[in-house]
Amino acid sequence: MEDGILIGGSNAGKVSLNPRYANRHGLVAGATGTGKTVTLQCLAEGFSDIGVPVFLADVKGDISGISQAGKPHPKVDERVQKIGIENFSLQSYPVSFWDLFGKKGTPVRATVSEMGPQMLSRLLQLNETQESVMTLVFEFADGEGMLLVDLKDLRSTLEYLGEHSRELGTGYGVSKASVNAILRRLLMIEREGGKKFFGEPALQLQDFMQTTRDGRGVINVLAADQLIMSPRVYSTFLLWLLSELFENLPELGDPDKPVLVFFFDEAHLLFRDAPKALLEKIEQVVRLIRSKGVGVYFISQSPGDIPDSVLAQLGNRVQHALRAYTPKERRAVKVAAESFRANPKIDTVTAISELGVGEALVSTLQKKGIPSPVQRVLVRPPSSRMGKATMAERQAVLDHDPNQRRYLTPYDPRSAHEVLAERTAARLKKQEQAELEKRAAKAQAKPKTSTRSRESAGEAFLKSMARAAGSSVGSKLFRGILGSLLK
């Protein structure tokens, strides 16, 4: 098959991926150092050339060189000649760099409201009681017209419900134990970088689906070398992004080419560290998102790293070498070989162990979605640079990226945290005012008591005399004076 996105060449001719079936998903597998990243780079270039935007999760940081033109090299010339590539040229590709931490690319953010209670609950691995509390948080915020933008909003709303559930009525009754358990889970997310991810301005999906003026698709490269060390935040981002695409893109059936292609590099890390929520979501999305025109491609070491329910949906496959030194590794080679449509001219099991760097076994979907027989292919060299882009080169790309103007500067809108803080302040002010009024009332009552206690000079003299009457001498003096007054 010579038409479409060129993968490489074999003895039978060039081998390409048909764009019409590119939304049937795919897998690029192989041991470390066998050329998976170069294959990924070539596929991304091919999709960009036909006007398809691409998303890459760059776990190792070595795909960023796609933003720079490749350098001439004798081995590149030799590979081009062997495959028979015409009009091959070294060139850079249109790239947008993204980074959840905002260090190596444009910041990526989402709001808590966009995540929703179910997704957050599944991500945080909450039990049924805790999940019901999370649902009440969102219902309360919606009822009060409050935005849940960042984790600060979520934390404040949880704490407010925990402290004022009795005042809010039976519908919002929550236990402090459940609230505290959720707050502890939130703390874990915050420590893994959640504070950076949740906020405004939130990513708009159309900014991941751009083409240049000359019709090439923009390649979105997510810096994930540090992010993969925080699997909870990493999985949160992927879960949100895939769900948003699935829920918001229109049904397209099988278009002539995808509207967007996702590549998840080092997918074995994704599946190994991902919570159950992410695994279930990926299975659902892989089954259904192809009708939205989105292709999902996983890059991993072995097909065995991918759950069977997902693997069954991956129609386009590129298998690089696997080493079989142990019984477990030999079983992995057998699984990989059995995943291909057989070719009587190739011993697939033996070929997988013998492949050199830059060689692969390839099977792609042909007409009517039928897999082609497996072929041993020499993968074409990329036109862009293999390896990392320097920070200066990254910055040069970012300086001309319109996404920087949209997302670089975060802002904190008036949301649940601010609303509840104002409400608490008003409550305290009201209590303080009531206390002041109570004190004022007491102060007004004191003068009446003190007026009765104030005495004239004559009254004081008489009382003094009355006290003196307790003694015999005083009694006589008192009676004498009183007698003179009554005369």
C-alpha positions in Angstrom: 0.0 0.0 0.0 1.8 3.1 -1.2 -0.9 5.8 -0.6 -1.4 7.6 2.7 1.0 8.2 5.6 4.3 6.6 4.8 5.7 4.3 7.5 8.6 2.7 5.6 9.5 0.2 3.0 9.8 -3.6 2.6 10.8 -6.0 -0.1 7.2 -5.7 -1.4 7.4 -1.9 -1.6 6.4 1.0 0.5 4.1 0.5 3.5 1.7 3.3 4.5 -1.2 4.0 6.8 -4.5 4.7 5.1 -5.9 8.0 6.7 -9.5 6.8 6.2 -8.8 4.1 8.8 -6.5 6.0 11.0 -9.4 6.7 13.5 -9.4 2.9 14.1 -6.6 3.5 16.6 -3.2 1.9 16.8 -0.2 0.5 18.7 3.5 1.1 18.5 5.4 -1.4 20.6 9.0 -2.5 21.2 11.8 -2.7 23.7 13.7 0.3 24.8 16.1 1.6 22.2 14.5 -0.1 19.2 13.1 3.0 17.5 9.5 3.5 18.8 10.0 7.2 19.3 11.3 7.7 15.8 8.2 5.8 14.5 6.0 8.0 16.6 7.7 11.1 15.2 7.3 9.9 11.6 3.6 9.2 12.1 3.1 12.6 13.7 4.8 14.2 10.7 2.6 12.2 8.3 -0.6 13.3 10.0 0.5 16.9 10.1 1.4 16.8 6.4 -2.2 15.9 5.5 -3.7 18.5 7.8 -4.5 16.4 10.9 -3.7 18.0 14.3 -1.8 15.8 16.7 -1.4 15.4 20.4 1.7 13.8 21.9 2.3 13.0 25.6 6.1 13.3 25.6 7.1 11.3 28.6 10.9 11.2 28.0 11.2 14.7 26.5 12.9 13.4 23.4 10.1 14.2 20.9 10.4 18.0 21.2 13.0 18.1 18.3 10.1 17.7 15.9 9.8 21.5 16.1 13.3 21.8 14.4 14.5 20.7 11.0 16.5 17.6 10.8 20.3 17.6 10.1 21.8 15.9 7.1 23.4 12.6 7.8 24.8 9.8 5.6 22.6 7.2 7.4 19.5 9.3 6.7 20.5 9.4 3.0 21.1 5.7 2.9 17.7 4.9 4.5 15.9 7.3 2.1 17.6 5.6 -0.8 16.8 2.0 0.4 13.1 2.8 0.9 12.9 4.8 -2.3 11.4 8.0 -0.9 11.0 10.7 -3.5 11.3 14.4 -2.7 12.5 13.8 0.8 13.4 17.0 2.6 14.5 18.0 6.1 12.1 20.4 7.7 10.6 21.5 11.0 6.9 21.1 11.9 4.4 23.4 13.5 4.4 22.7 17.2 2.6 24.0 20.3 4.3 23.1 23.5 2.2 22.5 26.6 3.0 21.8 30.2 0.8 21.4 33.3 3.5 23.1 35.4 4.0 25.9 32.9 7.8 25.5 32.7 8.3 23.9 29.3 5.2 25.0 27.5 1.9 26.8 27.7 0.0 26.0 31.0 -2.8 23.5 30.7 -5.7 24.0 33.1 -9.2 22.7 33.7 -11.8 23.7 36.3 -13.3 21.5 39.0 -16.7 22.1 37.6 -15.7 20.6 34.3 -14.4 17.5 36.0 -17.8 16.9 37.7 -18.5 14.9 40.9 -18.4 11.4 39.4 -15.1 11.8 37.7 -13.4 13.4 40.7 -14.9 10.7 43.0 -13.6 7.9 40.8 -10.2 9.6 40.5 -9.9 10.1 44.3 -11.1 6.5 44.8 -13.9 7.5 47.2 -16.3 5.1 48.7 -20.1 5.4 48.1 -20.6 7.6 51.2 -17.8 9.9 50.2 -19.0 10.0 46.6 -22.5 11.1 47.8 -20.8 13.9 49.8 -18.9 15.0 46.6 -22.2 15.0 44.7 -23.8 17.2 47.4 -20.9 19.6 47.1 -21.7 20.1 43.4 -25.4 20.3 44.0 -24.9 22.9 46.7 -22.6 25.0 44.5 -25.0 24.8 41.6 -28.0 25.8 43.9 -26.1 28.7 45.2 -24.8 29.8 41.8 -21.2 29.4 42.8 -18.4 28.4 40.5 -16.0 25.5 41.5 -12.9 26.6 39.7 -9.9 25.3 41.6 -9.1 23.0 44.6 -9.4 25.9 46.9 -13.1 26.3 45.9 -13.7 22.6 46.4 -11.9 22.6 49.8 -13.8 25.6 51.0 -17.2 24.2 50.0 -16.5 20.9 51.6 -15.5 22.6 54.9 -18.6 24.8 54.7 -20.9 21.9 54.3 -19.2 20.1 57.2 -19.6 23.0 59.5 -23.1 24.2 58.5 -24.9 21.0 57.4 -27.5 21.3 60.2 -28.3 24.9 59.2 -28.7 23.9 55.6 -31.3 21.3 56.2 -31.6 17.5 56.0 -30.8 17.4 52.3 -27.2 18.6 53.0 -26.4 16.5 56.0 -22.8 15.2 55.8 -20.5 13.7 58.4 -17.3 15.4 59.3 -15.5 12.1 59.0 -16.4 11.8 55.3 -15.5 15.5 54.7 -12.1 15.0 56.4 -11.4 11.8 54.4 -12.0 13.7 51.1 -9.9 16.6 52.2 -7.0 14.2 52.8 -7.4 12.9 49.3 -7.4 16.4 48.0 -4.2 17.2 49.8 -2.5 14.3 47.9 -3.7 15.8 44.6 -2.4 19.2 45.6 1.0 17.9 46.5 1.3 16.2 43.1 0.6 19.4 41.3 -3.2 19.7 41.2 -3.0 23.4 42.2 -1.3 24.1 38.9 -3.8 22.0 36.9 -7.1 23.2 38.3 -7.9 26.8 37.5 -8.6 29.5 34.9 -8.2 30.1 32.0 -9.2 26.5 31.3 -8.1 24.8 28.0 -10.5 25.1 25.1 -10.5 22.0 23.0 -10.4 23.9 19.7 -6.9 25.1 20.6 -5.8 21.5 20.4 -7.2 21.2 16.9 -5.5 23.9 14.8 -4.0 23.9 11.4 -1.5 26.3 9.8 -2.1 28.6 6.9 -0.3 26.2 4.6 -2.7 23.4 5.7 -0.5 21.4 8.0 -1.8 20.1 11.3 -0.3 21.6 14.5 1.5 19.0 16.7 0.7 19.6 20.3 3.5 18.3 22.5 2.7 17.9 26.2 5.8 17.9 28.4 5.2 14.9 30.6 8.7 14.0 31.8 8.0 15.4 35.2 4.2 14.9 35.1 4.5 11.2 34.8 6.1 11.2 38.3 2.7 12.4 39.5 0.4 9.7 38.1 -2.7 11.0 39.8 -2.5 14.4 38.1 -1.3 12.9 34.8 -4.3 10.5 34.8 -6.6 13.4 35.8 -5.6 15.4 32.8 -5.9 12.5 30.3 -9.2 11.5 31.8 -10.6 15.0 31.5 -9.2 15.6 28.0 -10.5 12.3 26.5 -13.9 12.8 28.2 -14.2 16.3 26.9 -13.5 15.3 23.4 -15.9 12.4 23.5 -18.7 14.5 25.0 -18.3 17.6 22.9 -17.2 16.5 19.4 -20.0 15.7 16.9 -20.5 12.3 15.4 -18.7 11.9 12.1 -18.7 8.1 11.4 -15.6 7.3 9.3 -14.3 10.5 7.8 -11.7 10.6 5.0 -9.1 11.5 7.7 -9.2 12.0 11.5 -10.0 15.4 13.0 -7.4 14.7 15.7 -4.9 12.0 16.6 -3.6 11.2 20.1 -0.3 9.5 20.8 0.4 8.4 24.3 4.1 7.7 24.6 5.3 5.2 27.2 1.7 3.9 27.6 2.8 1.1 29.8 3.5 3.7 32.5 0.0 5.1 31.9 -1.7 1.8 32.4 0.5 0.5 35.2 0.1 3.6 37.4 -3.3 4.7 36.4 -6.3 4.3 38.8 -9.1 2.1 37.9 -11.2 5.1 36.9 -8.8 6.0 34.1 -8.6 2.4 32.8 -12.4 2.1 32.6 -12.6 5.5 30.9 -10.0 4.7 28.3 -11.7 1.4 27.5 -15.0 3.3 26.9 -13.4 6.1 24.9 -11.4 3.8 22.7 -14.5 1.9 21.8 -16.6 4.9 21.0 -14.5 7.9 20.2 -13.5 6.7 16.7 -17.0 7.8 15.5 -16.0 11.3 16.5 -13.1 11.2 14.1 -10.4 10.8 16.8 -7.6 8.3 16.5 -5.9 7.1 19.7 -2.4 5.5 19.4 -0.5 3.9 22.3 3.3 3.6 22.4 4.6 0.9 24.8 7.1 -1.9 25.2 4.8 -4.8 24.6 1.2 -5.4 23.5 0.8 -7.2 26.9 1.1 -3.8 28.6 -2.2 -2.8 27.2 -5.5 -4.3 28.6 -7.1 -6.8 26.3 -10.3 -4.7 26.1 -8.2 -1.8 24.7 -5.8 -3.9 22.6 -8.7 -5.4 20.7 -9.6 -1.9 19.4 -6.2 -1.1 18.0 -6.4 -1.9 14.3 -3.1 -0.3 13.1 0.1 -1.9 14.6 3.8 -1.3 14.4 5.9 -3.8 16.4 9.6 -3.2 17.0 12.0 -5.7 18.4 11.4 -7.5 21.7 14.1 -9.4 23.5 13.2 -12.9 24.8 15.7 -13.9 27.5 13.2 -15.2 30.1 10.0 -17.3 29.9 7.9 -14.2 30.6 9.6 -12.3 27.8 9.1 -15.3 25.4 5.4 -15.3 26.2 5.3 -11.6 25.5 6.9 -12.2 22.1 4.3 -14.9 21.3 1.5 -12.6 22.3 2.8 -9.9 20.1 3.2 -12.3 17.1 -0.3 -13.6 17.5 -1.8 -10.1 17.4 -0.8 -9.8 13.7 -2.5 -11.2 10.6 -0.3 -14.0 9.5 2.0 -13.8 6.5 3.2 -17.1 5.2 6.5 -15.5 4.1 7.4 -14.3 7.6 8.0 -16.3 10.8 6.6 -13.6 13.0 7.9 -14.9 16.3 11.4 -15.2 15.1 11.3 -11.9 13.2 10.3 -10.0 16.4 13.5 -11.1 18.2 15.7 -10.5 15.1 14.5 -6.9 14.2 17.3 -4.3 14.2 17.0 -0.7 15.3 14.7 1.1 13.0 13.0 -2.1 11.7 9.5 -3.1 12.5 6.7 -5.5 11.8 3.7 -3.6 10.4 0.1 -4.3 9.8 -2.4 -1.6 8.9 -6.1 -1.5 8.0 -6.9 -1.7 4.3 -10.2 -1.4 2.5 -13.2 -2.3 4.5 -11.1 -2.2 7.7 -9.3 -5.5 7.0 -5.8 -5.8 8.5 -3.0 -6.3 6.0 -0.7 -9.3 6.4 2.2 -8.5 8.6 5.3 -7.1 6.8 8.8 -6.6 7.9 9.5 -2.9 7.3 12.5 -0.5 7.4 11.0 2.6 9.1 11.6 5.9 7.2 13.7 8.6 8.8 11.9 11.7 10.1 12.2 15.0 8.4 12.5 16.8 11.7 15.3 16.5 14.2 15.5 13.4 16.3 16.0 14.2 20.0 15.3 17.1 22.3 14.8 20.8 21.5 16.9 23.1 23.7 15.2 25.5 26.1 16.1 28.4 23.8 14.5 26.6 20.9 11.4 25.9 23.0 11.2 29.5 24.0 11.5 30.6 20.4 8.5 28.5 19.5 6.5 29.7 22.5 7.2 33.3 21.7 5.2 32.9 18.5 2.5 30.7 19.9 -0.9 32.5 20.2 -1.8 30.1 23.0 0.7 31.9 25.3 -1.5 35.0 25.2 -4.6 33.0 26.1 -3.3 30.8 28.8 0.0 32.1 30.2 -1.4 34.3 33.0 -3.8 32.6 35.4 -6.6 34.5 37.0 -8.8 33.7 40.0 -12.4 34.6 39.4 -15.0 35.2 42.1 -15.9 31.6 42.8 -17.0 29.4 45.7 -14.1 30.2 47.9 -14.6 34.0 47.7 -18.4 33.7 48.0 -18.2 31.5 51.1 -15.5 33.7 52.6 -17.8 36.7 52.1 -20.7 34.8 53.6 -18.7 33.8 56.6 -17.5 37.3 57.1 -21.1 38.6 56.9 -22.1 36.0 59.5 -19.3 37.1 61.8 -20.2 40.7 61.3 -23.8 40.0 62.1 -22.8 38.1 65.3 -20.5 40.9 66.3 -23.3 43.5 65.7 -25.7 41.5 67.8 -23.1 41.3 70.6 -22.6 45.1 70.4 -26.3 45.7 70.6 -26.6 43.4 73.6 -23.8 45.3 75.3 -25.4 48.6 74.5 -28.6 47.4 76.0 -26.8 46.5 79.2 -25.1 49.8 79.2 -28.4 51.7 78.9 -29.8 49.7 81.9 -26.9 50.6 84.2 -27.6 54.4 84.7 -31.0 53.6 86.2 -29.5 51.4 88.8 -26.7 53.9 89.6 -29.3 56.8 89.9 -31.0 55.0 92.7 -27.7 54.4 94.4 -26.6 58.0 94.2 -27.4 59.8 97.5 -27.8 63.3 98.5 -25.6 64.7 101.3 -28.6 64.5 103.7 -29.4 60.9 102.8 -25.8 59.9 103.2 -25.8 61.6 106.6 -29.0 59.8 107.7 -27.7 56.4 106.6 -24.5 57.1 108.4 -26.4 57.8 111.5 -28.5 54.7 111.0 -25.3 52.6 110.8 -24.1 54.3 113.9 -27.3 53.4 115.7 -25.9 49.9 116.1 -23.9 51.2 119.1 -25.5 52.5 122.3 -23.8 55.9 121.9 -24.8 56.2 118.3 -28.3 55.2 119.1 -28.7 57.9 121.6 -27.2 60.5 119.3 -29.5 59.4 116.5 -32.6 59.6 118.6 -31.6 63.0 119.9 -31.1 64.5 116.5 -34.2 62.8 115.1 -36.3 64.1 117.9 -35.1 67.7 117.2 -36.1 67.3 113.6 -39.6 66.1 114.4 -40.3 68.9 116.8 
